[in-house]
Amino acid sequence: MPATLSAADLRRYAGAGYVLAKGFYDAEEVELLRRSAKEDNELDRHSFGRADGEGGVVRLSLWNHPGDGIYGMFARGERMVRSCEAILGGEVYHYHSKMILKDAKVGGAWAWHQDYGYWYQNGVLTPDLVSVFVAVDPCTRENGCLQVIENSHRCGRINHVLTGDQAGADRERVEELLKRPEHFPLVYVVMEPGDALFFHPNLLHRSDQNTSDHPRWAMICCYNARANDPYKDSHHPRYTPLKVVPDAAIKQVGVKRFADAGDVAWLEDQRDSSARTLLKDGE
Protein backbone atom coordinates (compact mmCIF):
# COMPACT_ATOMS: atom_id res chain seq x y z
CA MET A 1 0.00 0.00 0.00
CA PRO A 2 1.63 3.31 -1.06
CA ALA A 3 2.20 6.01 1.52
CA THR A 4 1.76 8.79 -1.05
CA LEU A 5 2.17 9.10 -4.79
CA SER A 6 5.71 8.43 -6.01
CA ALA A 7 7.82 10.68 -8.21
CA ALA A 8 6.97 8.42 -11.15
CA ASP A 9 3.26 8.77 -10.33
CA LEU A 10 3.57 12.56 -10.33
CA ARG A 11 5.29 12.51 -13.72
CA ARG A 12 2.53 10.28 -15.06
CA TYR A 13 -0.12 12.65 -13.74
CA ALA A 14 1.55 15.71 -15.27
CA GLY A 15 1.97 14.00 -18.63
CA ALA A 16 -1.31 12.12 -19.07
CA GLY A 17 -3.64 14.14 -16.84
CA TYR A 18 -4.27 11.25 -14.47
CA VAL A 19 -2.60 8.46 -12.54
CA LEU A 20 -4.10 5.23 -11.22
CA ALA A 21 -2.77 4.20 -7.79
CA LYS A 22 -3.52 0.50 -7.45
CA GLY A 23 -4.24 -0.67 -3.89
CA PHE A 24 -4.09 2.85 -2.50
CA TYR A 25 -6.35 1.62 0.30
CA ASP A 26 -6.12 -1.87 1.73
CA ALA A 27 -8.95 -4.40 1.86
CA GLU A 28 -9.93 -3.58 5.45
CA GLU A 29 -10.05 0.16 4.81
CA VAL A 30 -12.17 -0.04 1.69
CA GLU A 31 -14.49 -2.61 3.27
CA LEU A 32 -15.17 -0.13 6.10
CA LEU A 33 -16.00 2.47 3.47
CA ARG A 34 -18.21 0.05 1.54
CA ARG A 35 -20.15 -1.09 4.61
CA SER A 36 -20.55 2.47 5.82
CA ALA A 37 -21.90 3.69 2.49
CA LYS A 38 -24.18 0.74 1.79
CA GLU A 39 -25.71 0.82 5.29
CA ASP A 40 -25.85 4.62 5.64
CA ASN A 41 -29.48 5.72 5.62
CA GLU A 42 -28.47 9.38 5.62
CA LEU A 43 -26.34 8.92 2.50
CA ASP A 44 -29.30 7.33 0.79
CA ARG A 45 -31.77 9.91 2.05
CA HIS A 46 -29.65 12.83 0.82
CA SER A 47 -29.01 11.30 -2.60
CA PHE A 48 -30.51 12.86 -5.71
CA GLY A 49 -30.72 11.95 -9.36
CA ARG A 50 -29.42 13.60 -12.52
CA ALA A 51 -30.92 12.64 -15.89
CA ASP A 52 -28.16 11.62 -18.29
CA GLY A 53 -29.92 12.54 -21.55
CA GLU A 54 -29.91 8.86 -22.55
CA GLY A 55 -32.95 7.74 -20.60
CA GLY A 56 -31.05 6.94 -17.40
CA VAL A 57 -30.52 8.69 -14.07
CA VAL A 58 -27.29 9.01 -12.11
CA ARG A 59 -27.74 8.99 -8.32
CA LEU A 60 -25.25 10.74 -6.06
CA SER A 61 -24.83 12.26 -2.62
CA LEU A 62 -22.71 15.38 -2.18
CA TRP A 63 -21.13 17.17 0.76
CA ASN A 64 -18.74 20.09 1.28
CA HIS A 65 -17.09 19.55 4.65
CA PRO A 66 -15.73 16.09 5.47
CA GLY A 67 -16.68 15.71 9.15
CA ASP A 68 -15.27 13.24 11.66
CA GLY A 69 -16.83 10.02 10.43
CA ILE A 70 -15.45 7.41 8.04
CA TYR A 71 -15.88 9.61 4.93
CA GLY A 72 -13.95 12.39 6.64
CA MET A 73 -11.13 10.09 7.60
CA PHE A 74 -10.62 9.19 3.95
CA ALA A 75 -10.83 12.80 2.77
CA ARG A 76 -8.66 14.16 5.61
CA GLY A 77 -6.22 11.26 5.69
CA GLU A 78 -2.54 12.08 5.33
CA ARG A 79 -2.02 9.65 2.45
CA MET A 80 -4.71 11.32 0.36
CA VAL A 81 -4.02 14.94 1.29
CA ARG A 82 -0.23 14.80 0.94
CA SER A 83 -0.58 13.17 -2.47
CA CYS A 84 -2.83 15.99 -3.62
CA GLU A 85 -0.44 18.56 -2.19
CA ALA A 86 2.40 16.95 -4.14
CA ILE A 87 0.34 17.25 -7.33
CA LEU A 88 -0.65 20.88 -6.73
CA GLY A 89 2.60 22.01 -5.14
CA GLY A 90 1.30 23.37 -1.86
CA GLU A 91 -1.48 23.40 0.72
CA VAL A 92 -4.87 22.13 -0.37
CA TYR A 93 -8.34 22.27 1.14
CA HIS A 94 -11.36 20.02 0.74
CA TYR A 95 -13.54 21.45 -2.04
CA HIS A 96 -16.21 18.76 -1.74
CA SER A 97 -16.79 15.00 -1.87
CA LYS A 98 -19.49 12.86 -3.39
CA MET A 99 -20.59 9.26 -3.50
CA ILE A 100 -21.66 8.07 -6.94
CA LEU A 101 -24.35 5.41 -6.47
CA LYS A 102 -24.40 3.63 -9.82
CA ASP A 103 -26.69 0.74 -8.98
CA ALA A 104 -27.05 -2.51 -10.92
CA LYS A 105 -29.29 -2.31 -14.00
CA VAL A 106 -30.42 1.26 -13.32
CA GLY A 107 -27.28 3.39 -12.85
CA GLY A 108 -27.18 6.21 -15.41
CA ALA A 109 -24.36 7.52 -17.57
CA TRP A 110 -22.22 10.63 -17.21
CA ALA A 111 -21.71 12.74 -20.34
CA TRP A 112 -18.20 13.72 -21.44
CA HIS A 113 -17.17 16.63 -19.26
CA GLN A 114 -14.35 18.38 -17.45
CA ASP A 115 -14.76 19.13 -13.76
CA TYR A 116 -13.35 22.61 -14.34
CA GLY A 117 -16.14 23.09 -16.85
CA TYR A 118 -18.38 23.21 -13.77
CA TRP A 119 -16.06 24.80 -11.24
CA TYR A 120 -15.04 27.71 -13.43
CA GLN A 121 -18.53 29.07 -12.80
CA ASN A 122 -17.86 29.11 -9.05
CA GLY A 123 -15.17 31.80 -9.18
CA VAL A 124 -12.23 29.35 -9.27
CA LEU A 125 -9.65 31.27 -11.30
CA THR A 126 -7.27 28.48 -12.33
CA PRO A 127 -7.55 24.69 -12.77
CA ASP A 128 -5.32 24.07 -9.74
CA LEU A 129 -7.59 21.38 -8.35
CA VAL A 130 -7.50 17.60 -8.28
CA SER A 131 -10.13 14.88 -7.93
CA VAL A 132 -9.55 11.44 -6.44
CA PHE A 133 -11.91 8.64 -7.48
CA VAL A 134 -11.84 5.81 -4.90
CA ALA A 135 -13.41 2.55 -6.08
CA VAL A 136 -15.83 1.13 -3.50
CA ASP A 137 -17.03 -1.66 -5.80
CA PRO A 138 -15.15 -3.21 -8.73
CA CYS A 139 -15.31 -0.85 -11.72
CA THR A 140 -15.58 -2.75 -15.00
CA ARG A 141 -16.56 -1.94 -18.56
CA GLU A 142 -19.79 -3.86 -17.93
CA ASN A 143 -20.91 -1.79 -14.93
CA GLY A 144 -19.89 1.62 -16.25
CA CYS A 145 -16.28 2.26 -15.23
CA LEU A 146 -14.79 5.69 -15.76
CA GLN A 147 -13.53 6.48 -19.26
CA VAL A 148 -10.90 9.18 -19.82
CA ILE A 149 -9.34 10.80 -22.86
CA GLU A 150 -5.65 10.71 -22.04
CA ASN A 151 -3.79 14.02 -22.51
CA SER A 152 -7.07 15.95 -22.94
CA HIS A 153 -6.19 18.18 -19.98
CA ARG A 154 -3.81 19.93 -22.39
CA CYS A 155 -6.79 21.27 -24.35
CA GLY A 156 -7.67 23.79 -21.66
CA ARG A 157 -11.22 24.47 -20.57
CA ILE A 158 -13.78 23.39 -23.17
CA ASN A 159 -17.23 24.99 -23.40
CA HIS A 160 -20.01 22.95 -21.79
CA VAL A 161 -23.72 22.68 -22.61
CA LEU A 162 -26.56 20.93 -20.80
CA THR A 163 -27.28 17.30 -21.67
CA GLY A 164 -30.27 16.18 -19.63
CA ASP A 165 -29.48 17.49 -16.14
CA GLN A 166 -25.73 17.31 -16.74
CA ALA A 167 -23.33 19.81 -18.27
CA GLY A 168 -21.40 18.07 -21.03
CA ALA A 169 -18.37 19.21 -23.02
CA ASP A 170 -18.80 20.49 -26.58
CA ARG A 171 -19.52 17.27 -28.50
CA GLU A 172 -17.90 18.41 -31.74
CA ARG A 173 -14.60 19.06 -29.99
CA VAL A 174 -14.76 15.77 -28.07
CA GLU A 175 -15.44 13.84 -31.26
CA GLU A 176 -12.47 15.48 -32.97
CA LEU A 177 -10.20 14.50 -30.09
CA LEU A 178 -11.40 10.89 -30.33
CA LYS A 179 -10.42 10.87 -34.01
CA ARG A 180 -6.78 11.29 -32.91
CA PRO A 181 -6.19 8.25 -30.69
CA GLU A 182 -2.45 8.39 -31.26
CA HIS A 183 -2.42 11.66 -29.31
CA PHE A 184 -5.60 11.38 -27.23
CA PRO A 185 -6.23 7.70 -26.42
CA LEU A 186 -9.58 6.64 -24.99
CA VAL A 187 -8.93 4.64 -21.81
CA TYR A 188 -11.40 2.52 -19.85
CA VAL A 189 -10.21 2.77 -16.24
CA VAL A 190 -10.89 -0.67 -14.79
CA MET A 191 -10.45 -0.61 -11.01
CA GLU A 192 -10.62 -2.86 -7.97
CA PRO A 193 -11.97 -1.71 -4.58
CA GLY A 194 -9.31 0.42 -2.89
CA ASP A 195 -7.75 1.67 -6.12
CA ALA A 196 -7.59 5.46 -6.43
CA LEU A 197 -7.59 7.50 -9.63
CA PHE A 198 -6.11 11.00 -9.34
CA PHE A 199 -7.16 13.20 -12.24
CA HIS A 200 -6.81 16.77 -13.51
CA PRO A 201 -9.91 19.01 -13.57
CA ASN A 202 -9.53 19.54 -17.34
CA LEU A 203 -9.28 15.82 -18.11
CA LEU A 204 -12.28 14.76 -20.20
CA HIS A 205 -14.08 11.83 -18.63
CA ARG A 206 -17.42 10.02 -18.76
CA SER A 207 -19.04 6.69 -17.89
CA ASP A 208 -21.65 4.42 -19.47
CA GLN A 209 -24.90 3.32 -17.91
CA ASN A 210 -24.68 0.29 -15.64
CA THR A 211 -26.60 -2.47 -17.41
CA SER A 212 -24.88 -5.24 -15.44
CA ASP A 213 -25.98 -7.16 -12.34
CA HIS A 214 -23.28 -5.50 -10.22
CA PRO A 215 -23.29 -2.05 -8.54
CA ARG A 216 -20.53 0.48 -9.17
CA TRP A 217 -20.28 2.78 -6.18
CA ALA A 218 -17.36 5.17 -5.80
CA MET A 219 -16.36 8.08 -3.59
CA ILE A 220 -14.77 11.11 -5.22
CA CYS A 221 -12.86 13.61 -3.09
CA CYS A 222 -12.04 16.97 -4.68
CA TYR A 223 -9.39 19.41 -3.50
CA ASN A 224 -8.50 22.99 -4.37
CA ALA A 225 -5.16 24.72 -3.84
CA ARG A 226 -5.20 27.26 -1.05
CA ALA A 227 -3.63 29.78 -3.45
CA ASN A 228 -6.61 29.22 -5.79
CA ASP A 229 -9.21 30.43 -3.30
CA PRO A 230 -12.33 31.39 -5.32
CA TYR A 231 -13.03 35.09 -5.67
CA LYS A 232 -16.74 34.71 -4.93
CA ASP A 233 -19.04 32.57 -2.80
CA SER A 234 -20.79 29.58 -4.35
CA HIS A 235 -22.35 26.30 -3.27
CA HIS A 236 -18.80 24.89 -2.72
CA PRO A 237 -16.54 26.40 -0.05
CA ARG A 238 -13.85 29.00 -0.28
CA TYR A 239 -10.59 28.26 1.51
CA THR A 240 -11.22 26.34 4.72
CA PRO A 241 -8.20 24.91 6.58
CA LEU A 242 -8.15 21.14 6.40
CA LYS A 243 -7.39 19.24 9.62
CA VAL A 244 -5.28 16.35 8.34
CA VAL A 245 -5.45 13.08 10.31
CA PRO A 246 -3.11 10.06 10.38
CA ASP A 247 -4.00 7.26 7.99
CA ALA A 248 -4.63 4.97 10.96
CA ALA A 249 -7.72 7.06 11.75
CA ILE A 250 -9.67 5.25 9.02
CA LYS A 251 -9.62 1.95 10.90
CA GLN A 252 -9.90 3.57 14.32
CA VAL A 253 -13.00 5.54 13.40
CA GLY A 254 -14.37 2.67 11.35
CA VAL A 255 -14.43 0.50 14.44
CA LYS A 256 -15.46 3.07 17.05
CA ARG A 257 -17.86 5.31 15.15
CA PHE A 258 -19.23 3.21 12.32
CA ALA A 259 -22.69 4.59 12.99
CA ASP A 260 -21.41 8.14 12.40
CA ALA A 261 -20.57 7.58 8.73
CA GLY A 262 -22.94 10.32 7.70
CA ASP A 263 -21.35 12.98 9.92
CA VAL A 264 -21.00 15.44 7.04
CA ALA A 265 -22.61 18.67 5.83
CA TRP A 266 -24.84 17.39 3.04
CA LEU A 267 -25.33 19.56 -0.03
CA GLU A 268 -28.87 19.46 -1.33
CA ASP A 269 -29.66 19.20 -5.02
CA GLN A 270 -31.33 22.59 -5.31
CA ARG A 271 -28.11 24.28 -4.15
CA ASP A 272 -25.88 22.61 -6.76
CA SER A 273 -26.10 25.39 -9.31
CA SER A 274 -23.01 24.88 -11.50
CA ALA A 275 -24.91 23.28 -14.37
CA ARG A 276 -27.69 25.84 -14.28
CA THR A 277 -25.15 28.68 -14.25
CA LEU A 278 -23.86 27.40 -17.58
CA LEU A 279 -27.16 28.32 -19.16
CA LYS A 280 -27.03 31.83 -17.74
CA ASP A 281 -23.54 32.30 -19.17
CA GLY A 282 -24.63 31.09 -22.60
CA GLU A 283 -22.49 27.95 -22.58
C-alpha positions as a Markdown table, in Angstrom:
| # | Residue | x | y | z |
|---|---|---|---|---|
| 1 | Met | 0.0 | 0.0 | 0.0 |
| 2 | Pro | 1.6 | 3.3 | -1.1 |
| 3 | Ala | 2.2 | 6.0 | 1.5 |
| 4 | Thr | 1.8 | 8.8 | -1.1 |
| 5 | Leu | 2.2 | 9.1 | -4.8 |
| 6 | Ser | 5.7 | 8.4 | -6.0 |
| 7 | Ala | 7.8 | 10.7 | -8.2 |
| 8 | Ala | 7.0 | 8.4 | -11.2 |
| 9 | Asp | 3.3 | 8.8 | -10.3 |
| 10 | Leu | 3.6 | 12.6 | -10.3 |
| 11 | Arg | 5.3 | 12.5 | -13.7 |
| 12 | Arg | 2.5 | 10.3 | -15.1 |
| 13 | Tyr | -0.1 | 12.7 | -13.7 |
| 14 | Ala | 1.6 | 15.7 | -15.3 |
| 15 | Gly | 2.0 | 14.0 | -18.6 |
| 16 | Ala | -1.3 | 12.1 | -19.1 |
| 17 | Gly | -3.6 | 14.1 | -16.8 |
| 18 | Tyr | -4.3 | 11.2 | -14.5 |
| 19 | Val | -2.6 | 8.5 | -12.5 |
| 20 | Leu | -4.1 | 5.2 | -11.2 |
| 21 | Ala | -2.8 | 4.2 | -7.8 |
| 22 | Lys | -3.5 | 0.5 | -7.4 |
| 23 | Gly | -4.2 | -0.7 | -3.9 |
| 24 | Phe | -4.1 | 2.9 | -2.5 |
| 25 | Tyr | -6.4 | 1.6 | 0.3 |
| 26 | Asp | -6.1 | -1.9 | 1.7 |
| 27 | Ala | -8.9 | -4.4 | 1.9 |
| 28 | Glu | -9.9 | -3.6 | 5.4 |
| 29 | Glu | -10.0 | 0.2 | 4.8 |
| 30 | Val | -12.2 | 0.0 | 1.7 |
| 31 | Glu | -14.5 | -2.6 | 3.3 |
| 32 | Leu | -15.2 | -0.1 | 6.1 |
| 33 | Leu | -16.0 | 2.5 | 3.5 |
| 34 | Arg | -18.2 | 0.1 | 1.5 |
| 35 | Arg | -20.1 | -1.1 | 4.6 |
| 36 | Ser | -20.5 | 2.5 | 5.8 |
| 37 | Ala | -21.9 | 3.7 | 2.5 |
| 38 | Lys | -24.2 | 0.7 | 1.8 |
| 39 | Glu | -25.7 | 0.8 | 5.3 |
| 40 | Asp | -25.8 | 4.6 | 5.6 |
| 41 | Asn | -29.5 | 5.7 | 5.6 |
| 42 | Glu | -28.5 | 9.4 | 5.6 |
| 43 | Leu | -26.3 | 8.9 | 2.5 |
| 44 | Asp | -29.3 | 7.3 | 0.8 |
| 45 | Arg | -31.8 | 9.9 | 2.1 |
| 46 | His | -29.6 | 12.8 | 0.8 |
| 47 | Ser | -29.0 | 11.3 | -2.6 |
| 48 | Phe | -30.5 | 12.9 | -5.7 |
| 49 | Gly | -30.7 | 11.9 | -9.4 |
| 50 | Arg | -29.4 | 13.6 | -12.5 |
| 51 | Ala | -30.9 | 12.6 | -15.9 |
| 52 | Asp | -28.2 | 11.6 | -18.3 |
| 53 | Gly | -29.9 | 12.5 | -21.5 |
| 54 | Glu | -29.9 | 8.9 | -22.5 |
| 55 | Gly | -32.9 | 7.7 | -20.6 |
| 56 | Gly | -31.1 | 6.9 | -17.4 |
| 57 | Val | -30.5 | 8.7 | -14.1 |
| 58 | Val | -27.3 | 9.0 | -12.1 |
| 59 | Arg | -27.7 | 9.0 | -8.3 |
| 60 | Leu | -25.3 | 10.7 | -6.1 |
| 61 | Ser | -24.8 | 12.3 | -2.6 |
| 62 | Leu | -22.7 | 15.4 | -2.2 |
| 63 | Trp | -21.1 | 17.2 | 0.8 |
| 64 | Asn | -18.7 | 20.1 | 1.3 |
| 65 | His | -17.1 | 19.6 | 4.7 |
| 66 | Pro | -15.7 | 16.1 | 5.5 |
| 67 | Gly | -16.7 | 15.7 | 9.1 |
| 68 | Asp | -15.3 | 13.2 | 11.7 |
| 69 | Gly | -16.8 | 10.0 | 10.4 |
| 70 | Ile | -15.5 | 7.4 | 8.0 |
| 71 | Tyr | -15.9 | 9.6 | 4.9 |
| 72 | Gly | -14.0 | 12.4 | 6.6 |
| 73 | Met | -11.1 | 10.1 | 7.6 |
| 74 | Phe | -10.6 | 9.2 | 3.9 |
| 75 | Ala | -10.8 | 12.8 | 2.8 |
| 76 | Arg | -8.7 | 14.2 | 5.6 |
| 77 | Gly | -6.2 | 11.3 | 5.7 |
| 78 | Glu | -2.5 | 12.1 | 5.3 |
| 79 | Arg | -2.0 | 9.7 | 2.4 |
| 80 | Met | -4.7 | 11.3 | 0.4 |
| 81 | Val | -4.0 | 14.9 | 1.3 |
| 82 | Arg | -0.2 | 14.8 | 0.9 |
| 83 | Ser | -0.6 | 13.2 | -2.5 |
| 84 | Cys | -2.8 | 16.0 | -3.6 |
| 85 | Glu | -0.4 | 18.6 | -2.2 |
| 86 | Ala | 2.4 | 16.9 | -4.1 |
| 87 | Ile | 0.3 | 17.2 | -7.3 |
| 88 | Leu | -0.6 | 20.9 | -6.7 |
| 89 | Gly | 2.6 | 22.0 | -5.1 |
| 90 | Gly | 1.3 | 23.4 | -1.9 |
| 91 | Glu | -1.5 | 23.4 | 0.7 |
| 92 | Val | -4.9 | 22.1 | -0.4 |
| 93 | Tyr | -8.3 | 22.3 | 1.1 |
| 94 | His | -11.4 | 20.0 | 0.7 |
| 95 | Tyr | -13.5 | 21.4 | -2.0 |
| 96 | His | -16.2 | 18.8 | -1.7 |
| 97 | Ser | -16.8 | 15.0 | -1.9 |
| 98 | Lys | -19.5 | 12.9 | -3.4 |
| 99 | Met | -20.6 | 9.3 | -3.5 |
| 100 | Ile | -21.7 | 8.1 | -6.9 |
| 101 | Leu | -24.4 | 5.4 | -6.5 |
| 102 | Lys | -24.4 | 3.6 | -9.8 |
| 103 | Asp | -26.7 | 0.7 | -9.0 |
| 104 | Ala | -27.0 | -2.5 | -10.9 |
| 105 | Lys | -29.3 | -2.3 | -14.0 |
| 106 | Val | -30.4 | 1.3 | -13.3 |
| 107 | Gly | -27.3 | 3.4 | -12.8 |
| 108 | Gly | -27.2 | 6.2 | -15.4 |
| 109 | Ala | -24.4 | 7.5 | -17.6 |
| 110 | Trp | -22.2 | 10.6 | -17.2 |
| 111 | Ala | -21.7 | 12.7 | -20.3 |
| 112 | Trp | -18.2 | 13.7 | -21.4 |
| 113 | His | -17.2 | 16.6 | -19.3 |
| 114 | Gln | -14.3 | 18.4 | -17.4 |
| 115 | Asp | -14.8 | 19.1 | -13.8 |
| 116 | Tyr | -13.4 | 22.6 | -14.3 |
| 117 | Gly | -16.1 | 23.1 | -16.9 |
| 118 | Tyr | -18.4 | 23.2 | -13.8 |
| 119 | Trp | -16.1 | 24.8 | -11.2 |
| 120 | Tyr | -15.0 | 27.7 | -13.4 |
| 121 | Gln | -18.5 | 29.1 | -12.8 |
| 122 | Asn | -17.9 | 29.1 | -9.0 |
| 123 | Gly | -15.2 | 31.8 | -9.2 |
| 124 | Val | -12.2 | 29.4 | -9.3 |
| 125 | Leu | -9.7 | 31.3 | -11.3 |
| 126 | Thr | -7.3 | 28.5 | -12.3 |
| 127 | Pro | -7.5 | 24.7 | -12.8 |
| 128 | Asp | -5.3 | 24.1 | -9.7 |
| 129 | Leu | -7.6 | 21.4 | -8.3 |
| 130 | Val | -7.5 | 17.6 | -8.3 |
| 131 | Ser | -10.1 | 14.9 | -7.9 |
| 132 | Val | -9.6 | 11.4 | -6.4 |
| 133 | Phe | -11.9 | 8.6 | -7.5 |
| 134 | Val | -11.8 | 5.8 | -4.9 |
| 135 | Ala | -13.4 | 2.5 | -6.1 |
| 136 | Val | -15.8 | 1.1 | -3.5 |
| 137 | Asp | -17.0 | -1.7 | -5.8 |
| 138 | Pro | -15.2 | -3.2 | -8.7 |
| 139 | Cys | -15.3 | -0.8 | -11.7 |
| 140 | Thr | -15.6 | -2.7 | -15.0 |
| 141 | Arg | -16.6 | -1.9 | -18.6 |
| 142 | Glu | -19.8 | -3.9 | -17.9 |
| 143 | Asn | -20.9 | -1.8 | -14.9 |
| 144 | Gly | -19.9 | 1.6 | -16.2 |
| 145 | Cys | -16.3 | 2.3 | -15.2 |
| 146 | Leu | -14.8 | 5.7 | -15.8 |
| 147 | Gln | -13.5 | 6.5 | -19.3 |
| 148 | Val | -10.9 | 9.2 | -19.8 |
| 149 | Ile | -9.3 | 10.8 | -22.9 |
| 150 | Glu | -5.6 | 10.7 | -22.0 |
| 151 | Asn | -3.8 | 14.0 | -22.5 |
| 152 | Ser | -7.1 | 15.9 | -22.9 |
| 153 | His | -6.2 | 18.2 | -20.0 |
| 154 | Arg | -3.8 | 19.9 | -22.4 |
| 155 | Cys | -6.8 | 21.3 | -24.4 |
| 156 | Gly | -7.7 | 23.8 | -21.7 |
| 157 | Arg | -11.2 | 24.5 | -20.6 |
| 158 | Ile | -13.8 | 23.4 | -23.2 |
| 159 | Asn | -17.2 | 25.0 | -23.4 |
| 160 | His | -20.0 | 22.9 | -21.8 |
| 161 | Val | -23.7 | 22.7 | -22.6 |
| 162 | Leu | -26.6 | 20.9 | -20.8 |
| 163 | Thr | -27.3 | 17.3 | -21.7 |
| 164 | Gly | -30.3 | 16.2 | -19.6 |
| 165 | Asp | -29.5 | 17.5 | -16.1 |
| 166 | Gln | -25.7 | 17.3 | -16.7 |
| 167 | Ala | -23.3 | 19.8 | -18.3 |
| 168 | Gly | -21.4 | 18.1 | -21.0 |
| 169 | Ala | -18.4 | 19.2 | -23.0 |
| 170 | Asp | -18.8 | 20.5 | -26.6 |
| 171 | Arg | -19.5 | 17.3 | -28.5 |
| 172 | Glu | -17.9 | 18.4 | -31.7 |
| 173 | Arg | -14.6 | 19.1 | -30.0 |
| 174 | Val | -14.8 | 15.8 | -28.1 |
| 175 | Glu | -15.4 | 13.8 | -31.3 |
| 176 | Glu | -12.5 | 15.5 | -33.0 |
| 177 | Leu | -10.2 | 14.5 | -30.1 |
| 178 | Leu | -11.4 | 10.9 | -30.3 |
| 179 | Lys | -10.4 | 10.9 | -34.0 |
| 180 | Arg | -6.8 | 11.3 | -32.9 |
| 181 | Pro | -6.2 | 8.2 | -30.7 |
| 182 | Glu | -2.5 | 8.4 | -31.3 |
| 183 | His | -2.4 | 11.7 | -29.3 |
| 184 | Phe | -5.6 | 11.4 | -27.2 |
| 185 | Pro | -6.2 | 7.7 | -26.4 |
| 186 | Leu | -9.6 | 6.6 | -25.0 |
| 187 | Val | -8.9 | 4.6 | -21.8 |
| 188 | Tyr | -11.4 | 2.5 | -19.8 |
| 189 | Val | -10.2 | 2.8 | -16.2 |
| 190 | Val | -10.9 | -0.7 | -14.8 |
| 191 | Met | -10.4 | -0.6 | -11.0 |
| 192 | Glu | -10.6 | -2.9 | -8.0 |
| 193 | Pro | -12.0 | -1.7 | -4.6 |
| 194 | Gly | -9.3 | 0.4 | -2.9 |
| 195 | Asp | -7.7 | 1.7 | -6.1 |
| 196 | Ala | -7.6 | 5.5 | -6.4 |
| 197 | Leu | -7.6 | 7.5 | -9.6 |
| 198 | Phe | -6.1 | 11.0 | -9.3 |
| 199 | Phe | -7.2 | 13.2 | -12.2 |
| 200 | His | -6.8 | 16.8 | -13.5 |
| 201 | Pro | -9.9 | 19.0 | -13.6 |
| 202 | Asn | -9.5 | 19.5 | -17.3 |
| 203 | Leu | -9.3 | 15.8 | -18.1 |
| 204 | Leu | -12.3 | 14.8 | -20.2 |
| 205 | His | -14.1 | 11.8 | -18.6 |
| 206 | Arg | -17.4 | 10.0 | -18.8 |
| 207 | Ser | -19.0 | 6.7 | -17.9 |
| 208 | Asp | -21.6 | 4.4 | -19.5 |
| 209 | Gln | -24.9 | 3.3 | -17.9 |
| 210 | Asn | -24.7 | 0.3 | -15.6 |
| 211 | Thr | -26.6 | -2.5 | -17.4 |
| 212 | Ser | -24.9 | -5.2 | -15.4 |
| 213 | Asp | -26.0 | -7.2 | -12.3 |
| 214 | His | -23.3 | -5.5 | -10.2 |
| 215 | Pro | -23.3 | -2.1 | -8.5 |
| 216 | Arg | -20.5 | 0.5 | -9.2 |
| 217 | Trp | -20.3 | 2.8 | -6.2 |
| 218 | Ala | -17.4 | 5.2 | -5.8 |
| 219 | Met | -16.4 | 8.1 | -3.6 |
| 220 | Ile | -14.8 | 11.1 | -5.2 |
| 221 | Cys | -12.9 | 13.6 | -3.1 |
| 222 | Cys | -12.0 | 17.0 | -4.7 |
| 223 | Tyr | -9.4 | 19.4 | -3.5 |
| 224 | Asn | -8.5 | 23.0 | -4.4 |
| 225 | Ala | -5.2 | 24.7 | -3.8 |
| 226 | Arg | -5.2 | 27.3 | -1.1 |
| 227 | Ala | -3.6 | 29.8 | -3.4 |
| 228 | Asn | -6.6 | 29.2 | -5.8 |
| 229 | Asp | -9.2 | 30.4 | -3.3 |
| 230 | Pro | -12.3 | 31.4 | -5.3 |
| 231 | Tyr | -13.0 | 35.1 | -5.7 |
| 232 | Lys | -16.7 | 34.7 | -4.9 |
| 233 | Asp | -19.0 | 32.6 | -2.8 |
| 234 | Ser | -20.8 | 29.6 | -4.3 |
| 235 | His | -22.3 | 26.3 | -3.3 |
| 236 | His | -18.8 | 24.9 | -2.7 |
| 237 | Pro | -16.5 | 26.4 | -0.1 |
| 238 | Arg | -13.9 | 29.0 | -0.3 |
| 239 | Tyr | -10.6 | 28.3 | 1.5 |
| 240 | Thr | -11.2 | 26.3 | 4.7 |
| 241 | Pro | -8.2 | 24.9 | 6.6 |
| 242 | Leu | -8.1 | 21.1 | 6.4 |
| 243 | Lys | -7.4 | 19.2 | 9.6 |
| 244 | Val | -5.3 | 16.3 | 8.3 |
| 245 | Val | -5.5 | 13.1 | 10.3 |
| 246 | Pro | -3.1 | 10.1 | 10.4 |
| 247 | Asp | -4.0 | 7.3 | 8.0 |
| 248 | Ala | -4.6 | 5.0 | 11.0 |
| 249 | Ala | -7.7 | 7.1 | 11.8 |
| 250 | Ile | -9.7 | 5.3 | 9.0 |
| 251 | Lys | -9.6 | 1.9 | 10.9 |
| 252 | Gln | -9.9 | 3.6 | 14.3 |
| 253 | Val | -13.0 | 5.5 | 13.4 |
| 254 | Gly | -14.4 | 2.7 | 11.4 |
| 255 | Val | -14.4 | 0.5 | 14.4 |
| 256 | Lys | -15.5 | 3.1 | 17.0 |
| 257 | Arg | -17.9 | 5.3 | 15.2 |
| 258 | Phe | -19.2 | 3.2 | 12.3 |
| 259 | Ala | -22.7 | 4.6 | 13.0 |
| 260 | Asp | -21.4 | 8.1 | 12.4 |
| 261 | Ala | -20.6 | 7.6 | 8.7 |
| 262 | Gly | -22.9 | 10.3 | 7.7 |
| 263 | Asp | -21.3 | 13.0 | 9.9 |
| 264 | Val | -21.0 | 15.4 | 7.0 |
| 265 | Ala | -22.6 | 18.7 | 5.8 |
| 266 | Trp | -24.8 | 17.4 | 3.0 |
| 267 | Leu | -25.3 | 19.6 | 0.0 |
| 268 | Glu | -28.9 | 19.5 | -1.3 |
| 269 | Asp | -29.7 | 19.2 | -5.0 |
| 270 | Gln | -31.3 | 22.6 | -5.3 |
| 271 | Arg | -28.1 | 24.3 | -4.2 |
| 272 | Asp | -25.9 | 22.6 | -6.8 |
| 273 | Ser | -26.1 | 25.4 | -9.3 |
| 274 | Ser | -23.0 | 24.9 | -11.5 |
| 275 | Ala | -24.9 | 23.3 | -14.4 |
| 276 | Arg | -27.7 | 25.8 | -14.3 |
| 277 | Thr | -25.2 | 28.7 | -14.3 |
| 278 | Leu | -23.9 | 27.4 | -17.6 |
| 279 | Leu | -27.2 | 28.3 | -19.2 |
| 280 | Lys | -27.0 | 31.8 | -17.7 |
| 281 | Asp | -23.5 | 32.3 | -19.2 |
| 282 | Gly | -24.6 | 31.1 | -22.6 |
| 283 | Glu | -22.5 | 28.0 | -22.6 |
